[in-house]
């Protein structure tokens, strides 16, 4: 055996041994979890602890366990309870809506970004200094970032990026049709949320900082620094979207009248797309208020188990020959899942972790977003020369930065970082985020330099389509997650569709009533049984 071969074997021995050790711990993890039973349904109202309790129609009440207490999980629980179901939410934190839901930009536009070749190029550019032919000259600001150590060593990311590449460059014949159906669903979902916000008897609009002043998506000329010390300009236009929002193009003079705050940008905008019907709201406040209603409203039957994390699951084969979740092993004990109970996984970017416990692969990877919130009152108080019109009054966005006005809050969001499930801001990305924010709002420099950055995981589905519906491999398992860009606005509609599917409505019946094909968002064929791969991923993640 040559010296080089021996060196190669020795260099691989340590990581291989470590992976084997982790893999063995994955197989043995369930035996190391608490074994005491955890009765979650006893926390529901005292009149309904009997599993045979009937609703007003005389039918047995249906029961649902929702895994995930973010905006999607809480809203689904609300919708399910409104239709008469008993619901228990399992949330690993001490409060609902405290990760991605707390960092969302807040936009409620009836539109969806397009995941295509240009998106793929932007993602690939963050991975290495790729040649010019991939996407033109280097830009001053990189939206996408990557933590090489976390991603390249993760088999899950490698599989995800392969799927992302294939669907971006070589989409199947039905991909465009599915995007159209998702857009129809987006309109339905946003309209449903708007109805709640604009109900004169419902205080949700005030609580969540509801803003219906519209949005401006601006274009400007960016100055690019070249290697020979000469500079050139590049026109930066908003990201392309599929949209139902009425819009019109406006020039700089009209833009300054509609949104005077953009006059203070370091680089003056040249034009904009104005959507006068666009809305926005604070996702975190919306989630907290809806969670409060779920628990306190006597007409609803919802309980929330905080600090409860699912660590393992047990499945069995039912009489129909299909797998069924029968136990959820948590850090607090074992939850028995009776035959009549449905399980909904609505855990955002953590959905891939939860489904991996069930030996399933779901193409959902966390895209860490950066967010900061500036108080308008504090800005005006700290600088007497500032006027109210110097502050953003509506959604102001461009290709890189998204700013929204949510009551007193000025929410600034940007950056998509591939770096695993860590929510701490990366110093380099955070510095770049602040520099870009200062170029848009230099007059808010004291606050932008002072406020802390919060990060949340966008649940980025590889093909850009929501995962919504029942997972075919399991009789009682449903999923609601994605698509990865401002998906909170879909929460009301997603909860409604899950409720209808759990009631036994077919996709054809839903399409006949609402005019969109929910089958385009079905997890079938995308969430797949993958036992060996899921164990490898769990070994890598140490879960």
N, C-alpha and C positions, 0 to 999 in steps of 0.2 A: 504494500500500500504506500503510495507516494506521500510526501510530507504535506503537499497541498490538500490532499483528500483528508488526511488526519486533522488538519487545521479546520477544514470545512465541517467535519463531523463534530469536532469539539465545540466549534462556535454555535452549532445548532443544538447541541445537547442540552444546554441550560434552558433556552426558551421552550424547547420541546417538552422537557421535564416539567416546567412551570405550567404549560398549557394542559398537560396530562393531569397534573395535580388539581388544577382548576376544574377540569372536566369531571374528575372523580368527585369533587365536592359538589358539583351541580347535581350529579346522580344521587348524592346522599343528603342534599340540602333539606328535603322534606322531613327527614327523621330528626333534624335538629331544630325544628320549629315548635312553638308551643302547641300542646295537644288538647288543652281544655276547650270545650265547646264555647262558641261565641254566638249567643242568641240575639241576632240583630232585629228580628221582627217584633220582639217584645217591647222595643222602644217606640213602636207606633202607638196611636191612641188606644187607650185601655179598652175601648169597646170593639177593637178590631184585631186583637191578638189571636183570636180564634181563626185558624186557616180556613174554616168553613163559612166565615162571615159573608153575607150577601150584600150586594149593592141595592139601589132603589128598584132595579128591574127584577130582583129576585135571583140574579145570577151570582155565582161564586166570584168574589173579587180576585182579579189577577194581581200577581206580585212580581216586582222587578227589582233586581239589584243593579245599580249603576256604579261602575268603577270609574271614578274621576269626578272631582268637584270643581272643575273649571266652568267656564261659561257654557260650554256645550253639554256637560254632564248635568249641571244644575237646571238649565233650560229644558233638557229632555225630561228630567224628573218632574218639573213643573207641568209640562204638557201631558205626561203620563198620568199624573195625579189629577189633573183637570178632567181627564176622561174616566176617572173613577178607580184608578189602580193604586195599590199600596207600593210605595217606593222607598228603598233604603239606598243612600249614597255612601260609598266608601271613599274617603278622602285622606291621603297620607299626611297632609299638613293640618295645622290647627285652625285654619280658616279656609273658606272657599275662594276660588278665583285669585290666587296669590302668585301665579307664575306668568304664563303667557297672557292670561286674561287681564293681568295687571299692567301689562306693557303694550297692549294692542293700540294701534294708531287711532282707532275709533271710527274709521270711515265706514259708511253704510251705502256706498254706491252700488247700483245694480249693474255691476261689471266684474269681469274676471281677467287677470293678466294671462297672456298666452305663453304657454311653455312650449318653446320651439327651438330651432337651431340657434337663434340669437341668444336665447337664455342659456343654452348649452355652452356657447362660446364664452359668455360672461363667467360662467362657473369654472370652465376649464382655465381661464386666464388667471384665476386665483391660485391655481395649483402650481404654477411655475411660470417663469418669463417666456411664454410661448411666442413663436415668431409672428411677424406682422400679418401674415396671410390668414391667421385665425380670426383676427378681429380689428385690424387697423392699428393706428398709433396708440401708444400708452396714454391712458387717461389720468388726470390729476387725482381722481378719487376712485377707489375700488369699492364697489358695493359688496361683492363677495370676498370672504376671507376663509382661510383654512388653517386648522391646526394639524400639521402633517403627522405628528406622533399619534394623535388620537384616531385619525381617519385611516391612514394607510395600514395600520396594524389591526383594524377592525374588519373582520370578514363581512359583517353586515353592511358597512359602508361600501365596500367594494362591490357587493351584489347590488346595492341600491344605485350606485353611480353607473353601473352597467345598464340597469333597467332604465334609468334616467336618460342615458345616452341613446339607447335604442328607440325609446318613445319620442325623443326630441328630434333625432335625425331621420329615423325610419318609422314614422307612425303608421299604424295599421290603417286599413281602409275606412274603419269606423271611428277613428279618433276625432276627426273634425265634427262628425255628427254628435258624438258624446259631449264635446265642448259646447255645442249649441244647446243640447238638453240641459247641461249644467247651468248655462246662462239663464235659461227659462226658469230653472229651479231657483237660481239666485234672486231673480226678480220676485218670485213668489215668496221666498224667505224674507227678503228685505221688506217687502210690502206688509208682511205679517208683523214684523217688529215695529214698523212705522205706525201701524194701527194701535198698538199698545202705547207708543210714545205720544200719539196725538189724541188719545182718549181723554176728554176733558175731565173725567172723573178719576183718572189714574194719575198719581203723582210721579210716575216713573220718569217722565221727561225732565222734571226739575231735579230729581235725585241724580240722574245720570248725565246731566249737563247736555241734554239734547240740543243739537244745533242744526237748523235747516236753512242756513244761508247759502248753501251751495259750495262749489269747489272751483279752484283755478289750477290748472296744470300748466306750468310755465315752461317756456323755451328761452334759452339764452346762448350767448357765444362764449365758450370756455377758451381761455388762453392756454395753449399747450407749450411746455418748455421742451425744445429739441436739444439733441446732443451737441450741435454746433453753435449753441447759445442763441440761435435764432428762434423766434416764437411764431406760432401760427394759431389760428382760431379753429375751433370745431363747434358746430352747432349741436347743443344738447337738447334733445326733444324728450317729451314724456314717454314712458314705456307704453308699447302698444297694448291695447285691451280690446276684448269683446264687450260691448256695452249696450244697455238699454237706456242709459241716461241721455236725455235730450242735451245737446251741446252745440256750441257755436265757437268759431275762432274769433278772437279779439286782438287788436293791436296793442302796443304798449300804452298808448294814451288812454284807451278805454280801460285797460287793466288797472292803471293807476287810479282811475276813478272808482272802480269796483272794489279793489283791494289796495288801499293806499300804502299799507305796510311794506309792500314789495319795492317801493321807491328807495328804501334804505339798504337794499342788497348791495354787496360789494361789486357784483357784476350785474348790470341792469338787464332785466328781462326784455326780450324783443317781441314776444307775443305769448298767447296763452289759449288754452281750450277752457271755456267757461261752461260749467254744468250747474245751472241755477236751481235744480231740484235735488241735488245731492245732500245727504244728511250725514251726521256723525253723532256719536255718544260715547260716554266713558264705559268701556267694557267691564272694568273692575267694579265700579259702583253699581252697574246693572246687575252683575252677578251677585254681589252682596245683598242687594235689595230683594232679588228674586229668591235667594236662599232663605232670607228672613221670612218671606211670605210663605214659602213651602213649609217651613217648620211651624210658624205661628198661626197660619190660617186654618181654622177648625174644619173647613170644607175640604181641605187637602189632607192627605195622609202620607207625609214624608218625614223621614228622620235622616240625620246625617251623622255617620260614624267618623269622627275626626281622628287623626293620628293612627289610621288603620291602613296598612299597606299590604296588598296581596303579594305573597312570596312564592306560592306554589298552588297548583290546582290538581284535582282528581277528577277523572272522567270515567264514565262507564258506557257500555253499549245498551241502549234501550230495546224495547220489544220490536221497534221498527228497524233495528239494525244500524242505528245511527249513534254517534258519540253524543254524550250529554254531560255537561258540567254538573257534578254532584257535590263537590266540596271546594271551598276556597280557603287555603291555608294562609293566615295572616300573622303579623307580628303580635297580635293579641289573642289568637286562638283560631279554631277551625269553625268556619261557617258552613253549615249544612245547606245544600241547595236542593229543595224538594223538586219533584218532577214538574210541578206546575209553575215553577219560578223561572223567569227569563233573566238572562245576564246581558247587560249592555256595557261594552267597553267604550268609554268616551274619555280617555285619559290623555288626549292631545298627543304630543310627541312621545309620551311614555307608553302609548298604545302598543308599539312594537315590542316593548319589554313585557307587557302583560300577556300579549298573544304568544310570545316566545315561551312563556311558562306553560302554554297549552300546546307546544310543539308546532306552532304556526308561524309562518313568515308573512309579515305585512310590510309593504314597501313605503314605510313612513320613517323619515330620518329628521332629527331636529335641526332646524336652521335658526341659529341663535340670533335674535334681533336685539338691537340696542335702542333704549328709550330714555328720555329725560323729560321731566315736567317742570315748567316754569310758571310761577304764579303771576297772573296779570296784575293783581292788586299790589303785590310786592314790587313788581317792575315799575309801576307808576309812582309808588311811594318812594322808592329808592332813587328815582331820577325825575325831579320836578320838570325837566325840560321835555320829557316824553309826553305825548298826547295819546289819547285812546286809539286814534286812527293809526298810530305807529305800531300797534300790536295786531297780529293776525286775527281776523274776525271770522274766518271760515277755513275750510281745508285749503292749504297751499302746498302743492307738491310739484316735484320735478322727477327726473329720472333717478335721482339718488336719495332725496330727502322728502319726508312726508310730515307735514305739520298740520295739526288740527286744533281748533279752539273748542274746548269742552267745558262750558261754564267759565269759571275763573282760570281753569288750567289751560296752558299752552303746551300741548303734547308734541314732542319732536321725536321722530323715529327714523331709523335707517339701518343699514348693514345686515347682511346675512352671512353668518359664520358657521362653517362646518367644523365642529370640534367636539363631538360627543354630546353628553347630557350635562355638562357643567354649565351652570348659569352665571358664573363670575365673569365680568368683562375682561377681555384681553387688553392689556395696557396699550399696545400699538393700535388696535382697532378702536379703542375708546378715544385715544388722542385724535385719530383721523375723523371720528364721528364728531368730536367737539370742534375741530377746525372747520369742517364742512358746515356745521350749525352756525358758527360765528360768521362765515362768509354770507349766510342768508340773513342773519339777524345780528349784525355787529353792535347795534344799540342795546342788545340784551347781554353783552359780554360779561358783566359782573355776575349775573345769575347763571348763565351757561357755564361759566368757569367754576361756579360754586356747587350747583346741584349735583346729586349723585346719579350715576347711570344705573338703570335697572335692565336686566336681560331676561328675556323669555324665549321659550323654544317654539318657533313656528312648526307645526307638524307637516312637513313637506312631503307630500305624496309624489312618487317618482314620475307619474304621468300627468300630474296637475289636476287630477279628478278626485273629488270627494269619495271617501269610502263610506257608504251608507247602506245598511241593510243587514240581513241575516247571513252569517257565515255558513256556507253549505255543509261543511264537515261536522257541524255541531247543531243539534236540534234546538237548543235553547240559548244560542250565543249570537249576539248582534254587535255591530260596530258602528260608530259615528265619529269620523275624524277627517281632518284636512280641510281644504287642499293645501294650505300652507301660506296663504297670503290674505291676511285680514278675514279669516274664516269665521270670526265671531259673529259677523252679520248674518250667517247662515243658521245660527243656533236655533232660532224659533222654528224655522222650516224643517230643519233636521229632526228636531224633537217631534214635530207633528207627523213626519213620515215614519219614524220609528214606531210611534204609537199606532199608526194605522197598520203597519206590517205586523206588529204584535197582536193586533186584533184579527188578523187573518185576511186583511184586504190584499188582493193580488196587485201586481204592478200594472196590469191592464186596467183594473178598476180605478187606481190612482191616476193613471194617464187620462182616462175618460173624464174624470172629474176636474183635473187641474191643468191638463194640456201639456205636460212634460213627461218624458219617459224616465222614471226613477231607476229603471234597469240599467241605464247608462252609468249609474254611480254604484252599481252592485259590486260587492267585494268578491264575487265568484270569479275565479281565475286570477285574481290579484292577491288575495289572502289565501295562501296554500299550505297544505300539510307538509312540514319539512322537519322531521324529528332530529336527525343528526345535525343539520345546520343550526337549528335553534339551540341545541345544546352547546355547540361550539361558540355561538354568540353569547350565550349566558355565561360560559366559562370566561370569555373575553371581558364581559361586563361585570363578572363576579356577582351575579344575582341568582 
